[in-house]
Amino acid sequence: MGFADAYLLKAGLREALIEPEPHPRLQISVILPVYNESGLERCLDSLFQCTCGAGREGTDPDGSGFRAEVLILINAPSDAPPAVLEQNQATLEATRAWIVAHPHPCIAFFVRLDHSFSRKEAGVGSARKILMDEASRRFSALGRPEGIIASMDADALVRPNYLEALVTHFEGGGPWSGSGRGPESGPWSGSGRGPESGSEPEGCSIRFEHPLEGEEFPPAVYRAITQYELHLRYYLQSVRFTGYPFAYHTVGSSFAVRSDIYCMEGGMNRRQGGEDFYFIQKVARRGRFSQCNTTCITPSPRPSDRVPFGTGPAVRRLSLSEEPLMTYNPDPFVMLSRLFDESGSPEKLAGPWPEPLGSFLEEQGFEGALSEIRHNSASAPAFRKRFWRWFSMFRIMKFLHYARERGYPDLEIGPAASELLQKMDPEGRGIPSVGPDLRKLLQIYRMLDLR
């Protein structure tokens, strides 16, 4: 019985999609959900340029490298508009022709069309789940629980070292990332490594950078994506500033996970948006999630209304308006930082805490939760582990919304990002001052993520 059989029996949505048996040396599967997409060839061209570690020491006896698969699911609900169904059919035919014209020595490409989605299950969450289930099924058939499932989007591009970088990273070649605090200990003495340094990661977020200029889109789109990516990085650095140990980017085109961990955590959810956020948070809280910075994905900045929220809708809204993007006020993060500083001291966690944090904790039943955590923790590491399970990323977001309504309104992204940099480096010794220039601010935040 394969490691994925029980999960697939319980939670699988489809039978096997691919007839050919997986290659015995298959190590990584890239999954691509596709909906109403006319530019898939660019994504496939970038994957075709990827190398697979030929000649790597210890990879294979014949030195030919590992094997990879790209699993493509062109999908739509059965009652989708005729134009969408026609575009999907055209994409299927074009992709089949592309595959025939692009034989690769170590990457196999497979494409399937599925217009049987019900209105309830339609969406990127279900499509991503079906593909990740299929990848797990194929790794299970090989008895390879450590097989890597890499999630991409059809409008993203990868660098030629994408596959090799991920395989190396999951072999233990990439440093842990995080806030500087681990779920099982106090500060990590500045090493930048997580609670089980040296062990192989169970999942990772992959470095990404949107294009900030070019001729493919109008200038308004590039201005919009500059603001939105800065918002994403500002939010991540703000959460890391608090000391929360499981803060990672949650971008659907830019993460990977071990196949057995995918199954153990119940697989991808079927949300029509934000499915990546919820799934990555589950894996990250296990304590062996990491950041892969040795390659880079280029997501498209194009405006879109395919999902209810995320990059596409945000860029669409911002590019049609002169209004700046608004983001979370930095001050509530400072409050959380002071709270999380005491995560190793149950007595100090009892408070009192300034408003609005105090009333938020009272509404959330913090006192009772703290008592239960202490009662069920036989050691300080066990206490911290339970504390972080209770004070999850979801609860952090709840507090930010709570504070927004109680005197801490959103700020423009430029001033907010500048203010956070000042709080992180009040003496100005390590972070340059760039004023309100959004692109320069974004470059600084990109560098911070690379740390």
N, C-alpha and C positions, 0 to 999 in steps of 0.2 A: 504494500500500500504506500503510495507516494505521500510526501509531507503535505501536499495541497489538497488531497482528496476529500478530507473531512470538511474543510472550508468550502470547497467548490460544491459539495453535495448540499451544504446548508445555505450558502449565500450566492452561488453562481447564478448568473442571469441567462447564459447561453451555453449550448453544447460547444464542443471544440470547433474552432473556426478554420483551422489550417490542417490540411491533410498530410503534407510531407512531414516526416519525422524530423525533430530538431537535430542539428549537427552535434556529434558527441562532445565537441569542444566549445559549445555555445556558452558564453559567459555573460552577455549583456543583451537585453531586449529593449529597444526604443519604441515607445508607443505614441501613435499620432491619431488623435480623434480629428475628424474632418467634417465640417458642416458648411455647405454653400460656399465652397472655397475655389477660387479660380487660379491661385498662385502657388499651388503645392509643389510644382517642379523646382522652384528656387530652394525650398526646404530640402527636397530630396537631393538636389545637386550638392548642397553643402554636406549632407550626410555621406554622399558617394565619395567625397574627397577625404573622408576619415581613414586613418590608418589603424591597424589592428595588432600592433606590437610584434610584427614579424622580426625575428632575431632577438627578441627580448630574452635575457638570461633566465632560464628556468620556466619559460612559458610552455613550450611544447618540444618534444624530442626532435622533431624535424625543423624547428625554427620558423614555422609558417605562421605563428601567431594564433590568437584566440579567434573565435567566431562571434558574430553579432547578427541580430535580426532587427528589422524595422517592421512593426505591425501597424497597418493603416486601416482604420475603420471609417468609411464614408457613411454618415448616418443622417437620418431625419425622421420625424414622425410621419406616419402614413398619410396624415391629412395636412402635410406641409404645403405651402403654395406651389403651384405647378412650376414656377420659375426656379424654386429651390431644388425640386426633384430633378428638373432638367439639368441644372448646373451640376448636381451630384453625379448624374449619369455621365455627363461630359467629363467630369473629373476622373471617374472610374476608368473610362476608355483611355484618357490621356495618361493616366498612371500606369495602366497595364502596358501601354506602348512604351512608356519611359522605362519600365522594369525590363522589358525585352531588349531594349537598346542599351541597357547599362548593367551588364553582368559584372559582378564584383567578386574578387577572389575570396573575401572573408565576410561579406555582409549579404544576407538574404533579405529581399524585400517581398512583403506579402500585402495584398490589398483585398478588402471585402466591402461590399455595399450592403447596408441594412436600413430599409425603409419601414421596418415593422414596429418601430418604437411607438408605444402608446403616448398620448399627450401627457400622461402623468409621469412616465419615465424618461421622456425626451429631455435631452440636455447634455452638456459636456460632462457632468458627473457620471451619468450612466455610461456614456461612451468610453470615458477614461477607465471606469471600473471593468467593463467588458474586456477591454484590451489588456489591462493589468491582470485580470483573471486568466486570460489566455496565456500570457507570458508565464504566470505561475504554473499553469497546467503543463506547459512545455518543460519548464525547469524541473517540475515534479517528476515527469516521465524520465528525466535524466538522473534523478536522484541528486540534484544540485541545489540544495536550499540556499546556498550563498549566491545564486544567480542574481544579477542586477537588473532591476526594472527602472528604466529612465523615462520620465514623463516629459514630453515635448508638446508644443503647439504647432499647427500646420503653417503658421506664418512666421515662425522663428528660424534663425540660421545658427549653425554651429561652426566652431573652428575645426580644422583638420585633426587636432589632437583630442577631440571631445571624447571618443570612446576609450582611447588609451588612458586619458587622465582619470576617467571614472573607474576603470578597472584597477589602476594603480592606487587610487584613493581608497577603494574598498579593500584592498590588500593591506591597508594600514599605512599607506604612504602619505596621507594628508593630515595636517594638524587639526586638533579639535578647535572649535570656535565657541565663543560664548561671552558671558558678561564679566567673567572674572570670579564668579561664585559657582560652585558646583552643588548639585542637589544632595550630595552625601557629605559635604564638608564645608569648612569656612572658605575664605579666599584661597585661590589656587596659587598663591605666591608668584603671580605674574607670569606663569608659564604659558598661558593661553591654551592649555589643554584641559579636557574635561575630566569627569570623575574616574574614568578608566583609561587613562593615558596609555597608549601603546597597543590597546586592543582595537580590533577592526570595527569600523563604524557600521551601524545598522541602517543608516540612511544619511542623506546629505542634501543640503541646499547648494545649488550651483551658481557661481558668479554669473551675473547678467548685466548688460549695459545696452540701453536703448540708443539708437542713432539720434543725435541731437541736431543734425543738419543734413542737407541733401536736396535732391531735385525730385524725389519720388512723391513728396507731399508738400502742401503749401506751408509757408513759414509759420502760420498759426498752429499747425499740428506739432511742429518741432518746439515751439514755445510751450505748448500744452504738455508735451511729454517731459520736457525739462522740469516743469513744476511737479508733475505727478511722480516722476521717479525720485525727485528730491523729497517729496512727501513720504514715499515708501521708505527711503533710507533714513530720513529724520525720525520716523516712527520707530524703526528698528533700533537706532542708536539711543532714542529716548528710553525704550524699554530696557535695553542693556545698561543704560545709566542707572536705572533703579536697582540693578543687581539681580534681576530675574534671570535664572540660568538657562532658560530654554527659548531664547529669543533668536529666531531665524526668519529669513525671508520666506514667504509662502506663495511662490509664483508657480502656476501650473506648468509652465514651459521649462522650469529650471529646478527640478529635484529628482532624486533617485532613491531607491530603497531596495534592501535585500528581499528576495522573493519570500523566504520563510517568515520574515517580520511582517511583510504585507499581509500574509494569511493570518498570522497570530493576532494582528490588530483588527481583524474583521474586514479587511479590504477597503477599497475606496467607497465613499458614500455617494449617493445619487443626487446630490444637490445640483440645481441648475446654475449655481454660481457659488464661489467660495468653497468648493469641494476640496481644493488644494489646502486651504487654511486649516480646515478641520482635520484632515488626514495627517498633515505634517505635524500638527500639535500633538496628536496621539503618539506618533513615533518619537518625536523629540523628547517627550516627557519620560521615555524609557531611560534616557540618560546617555545614549550612545549615538546621538545625531551629531552631524558635523557640517563644516562648510568646505566645499571644494572650490578653491581659487586658482587652480592650475589650468583651467580652461575658461571659456566665456561663451555665453549664449547671447545672441542679438535678437530680442523679441521685436516684433513690428510695433511702431507707434500709431498704427492706423486707427481712426475712429471706428466705433462699432456699437451696435445695439443688440448683439447676439446673446449677451448675458445681462442680468439685471444690474450688476455692478462690477467694478474692476477697471483694468486699464482702458479698454475700448470705450465704454460709456463715459469714463472720466475725461478722456481726450476729446471725445465728441462734444461734451458739454463745454469744456474749457476753450476749445478752438472756435466755438461759435459765440464766445462772449469775451468782453474785455475785462471781466471781473477776475481777480486773482484767486488762486486756489487757497482755501482756508483749511487749517489743520489744527491738531490738538494744542492747547496751551501748555507750555513747558512746566508750569508750576505744580500741577498735580503729579507729574513724574518725580519731582523733588520730594513731595510728601511720601510717595511710595518708596523712594530711595531710603528715607529715614526709617520707615517701617521695616523694610527688608534688611537694613543694617542689623536689626535685632533678631533676625530669623534663627539665630543660635541660642537665644535667651528667652525661654517661655515667660519668665517673670516680666521682662521689659516689654514683651509683645502685648501684655495686658493693657498698656497705655498709661494715662490717657493720651489721645491723639487730637491734633488740631482739626478744626472743621475745614472742609466737609468730610475729611477722612473718617473722623470719629463717628459721625452719624451714619456714614456708609457702612462701616464695619458693624455697627449696631443693627442696621437693617439686614445685613447679610448673616447675622447670627454668629459673629466672629468669636464672641466669648464662649459660647457653647462648643463651637468647632475646636477652639483652642484647648478646651478642657478635654474633649474626646481625643484629640491628637496626643496630648500629654499622657492620658490614661493608657493609650495603646502603643506607646513608644518606649521600648526598653533601653534605648540609647540615644545620644544626641544625633547621630546620623539618621536613625530611624525617624526621629522627630522632624528633622529638616525635610526628609523625603515626603512625609505626610503633609507637612506645611505647604510645600510647593505643589503637591497634588491638589490641595484645597485652593490655594491662591494661584489659579491657572491664568493663562493668557486671556481666557474669556472673562474672568473676574476683573482683570486689569482693565479691559475694555469697558466693562460695566461701570467701573469707577470713573473712567475718563468721561463717559457720558453723564454720569451723576454730577461730576464736578462742573461740567459745561453748563448745567442748569442752575448752578449755585455759586455764580460769581467768577467762573474761569472760562470765559467764552473763547471760541476758536480765534486764532490769529492768522494773518497772511503767512504763507509758507516761508517767504524770505526772512522776515523779522523773527519768526519762530525758530528757524534753523540757525540763524545767527546767534540768538539768545542761548540756545542749547550749547553751541560751541563755547560760548563764554562761561557757561556753568561747568562744562567739562574741563576747561583749561582757563581758569580765572586770571592767571598771571600771564597768559599769552605766550607761553614758552614752547609749546609743541604744535599749536594749530595756528596757521596764519590768518590774519584778519582780511577779509575780502569785501566787507560791506554788503550791499544789497544785490550784488551781481549773482543772479540765480545759477548761471552756468558754472561760475567759479565755486559757488557754494556746493553744487552737485559734485564737482570734481573732488572737493575735500571730503564729502561724505562717501564717495566711492573709495577713496584711500582709507578712510576709517574702517569701512567694511573689509578691506583687504588685510587689516591688522588681525 
